[in-house]
Amino acid sequence: MGKFYKKADALLITLRCINEIGKTMPTKLETYMTTGKPIFGAINGAAEEVIRESDCGRTVRAGDYMGLANLMKDYIEHPENYIHCGENAKQYFADNFTLEGHVDWLEGEFRQLAGMVR
């Protein structure tokens, strides 16, 4: 799939929200973040939060096909507004989804707890 991702200008992630599974974060999102491409989603829940928090693309609610079409149109008409998305995705992935990122986070949590104990 990596070859296809490299050829893409942007990546799309959708997930129906008909039950609790629709609020999860598909592992595909983590893979997408490593590509350095803008990510667009029609998705709810954790994936939507990660895309917004990382500022690696834009989202609309699951099932909002008109909103998604408008996102795509905006990307086509104003690609300069999305230049930062790819780097933001890669940085967020490195900070949050790698072993090093998790260890750094845990170390910070332990340091904070140690400070509270004293």
ABEGO torsion letter per residue (X at the ends): XAAAAAABABBBBBBBBABAAAABBBAAAAAAAAAGBBBBBBBBEAAAAAAAAAGAEBBBBBGBAAAAAAAAAAAAABAAAAAAAAAAAAAAAAAAABAAAAAAAAAAAAAAAAAAAX
